């Protein structure tokens, strides 16, 4: 268990994911639980506009390429809403994680070598802020940009279509789906009702995407930084060539808290990360199948979701590998210490850390696989293999 939060606040530039916490507070995922109804309303709207019609009412097309596109979109949206729901259910563990990170950073800022710890955390937060600025812009403007190609193509067809043409007028949809009995592909009014409702639903998706991806990535990154602080303290202690019991006790406690934080990250993230990898494999496969049969106005929409899925999964894999490597670096730093020259009492504290580093520190996907760069490479290879099988099956039909 973590100790109660410190009475003293961290400097504003070292706060733990302040922007994301404010964004989560807007819907009750952070702060007052009374506001949770906002999250439930947004979740319900997106489900009724996107997930339910697509999953229950169908894709609304008999073309294999559009069916593949619609199923891929269903996997993408299902992953987004499912992971956000899981994250909301893990709120208690998330609050414990934030308190634990704040305590570690506060200890580091008020202990020996605080200037070095400050510089490390400041550089990290500056990099995080740059990432968040770009990602927020994407999530704010992405929903409208997502609708523009299909809306522009549909208006062009409508205003240039001649009534005596033999081919019927078919509108382009941002996503392939039916919509509660409306003729969204052929009726101009129904089409705009659908696009307007979808635009609000895509805005909800943008918010969920911001919270889900940023929170998961930052949790892994901050957990990695706690081990960097522990390693820094150990290296600095070795350079001073004077090991005191009080400083060693403080480092042992920091290491315990860092290990506890990584355990909480695993507890919160393992199911969302499993969904992310499953979605990456399936969406990668279906996107390749769609691109091999259709290059049209919806190519922009397809590539936006495709690129986002691949980059998101790669980000989890990269940071997962980084976390494991950083935890191993703590073990290497401990072994480099001349612990055998110290007293038996000090060696007892070394033993506590050595026993802890023997346990693997890693992020998993539903406890089945380790989230690391090698796993991402295997997922891409698997996706391409599934695409070849799907392509052969389609050729045989």
Phi, psi and omega in degrees: 000145176279153173285161179302150180304145181292151178291334183270139180271152173287156171304147185303325182285351179247008180298153183275114179034059184297320183294316181295322179294323176293321178295321179290327180297333181300328181246015176082006175283349175214154180081221184292124178293346181298330183279006183298339179298332177295318177296316181296322179294315179295318180296317180295320180298311180297322179296316183286334181271325187247300190292309184298310180300320182290319184282326186258313183278340174104179182278326180085021180213150178253008177274133186296322181293321179288327175296317178298318178297315180296319179294320177299318178295324178296319177297317181297310181292322178297320176297317182296310182288322179295315180294322178294320178296318178298318180298320179296323180289339180265024186300319182300314179295323179295319178296320177297321179296314180298316177299320180294318177296319179297321180294318179298313181295322179294318178298317182294324182284343183245014179248191177299150178059037182295330180296318178294319178296321179298314180298319180298311182291324180294315179299320179297313182293327176295319177295320179296319180297321178296317178298315183295324180299314179293320183289324177296319178299317179298313184292332180283317185261347181302315181302317180290319178297326181297328182272341188298310184301312181292322180293317179295317179296321181293318178293322178298315180295320183294315185279344178255359183280137177257135185297339182268005177289145183286330182278136180290157179277120181241127180271151177273130179261144174301321175226147182280116178188163169271165183214081171051045174081355178285146179273072189288344181267341186233339182260124185297318180291312179301322180299316182286329173298316180296314182296320180296314178297320181294324181300318177293321178294321178294329176295320175299318178299321178298319178294313180298322179296317179300312183292312185296304185294313182297315183296315181295314180296317183289326177300315180293318181295315180294323177297319177298322181293331178295321177290328176297321177296317179297315179298318179300316180296321180293315180297317180294323178295322179293323180294328181288342179058022176218110183257120177255152182296322182295318179291321180294321177299320179295319179294319178300319179293320176299319179295321178298315180294322178297319179293322177295320178297316180294328176293319177294321177300316178298318180298322182280322194265343193296323178285312176303324180289324175297318177297321181297316180290320177298316179296319180300315181296311184290317182290323176301313181298311183291328178294317177298320178296317180295316182293332179285349182237347187205121172237102186219205183295331183276006180300321180299314180299316181297315183288330176298310180291322180297310180298319181295318180297315182292314181294322178298312181295322177297320179299315177300317183294316181297312181290328176297316176296320181296320179297314180297316180296320182291322177296323177292327179296327176298315177299318179296321179295322179293316180295332180286344179289147176281059186296332183290346179269352186266172183291163180298325181294319177289324179297333178296323177288323176300319182298324178300316179289321180296321177295324182289322182287347176290336177280131181295134176257108184206158176256133182243166172255103181054030178068006184264328182213157180272133179277105180206174185298323179297324178293321178298317177299319178295323180295319179295316178298319179296319180299316181294323177296317178297323178298317179297320178295315180297321179295319178295320179296320179294324179293327181284340183286000000 
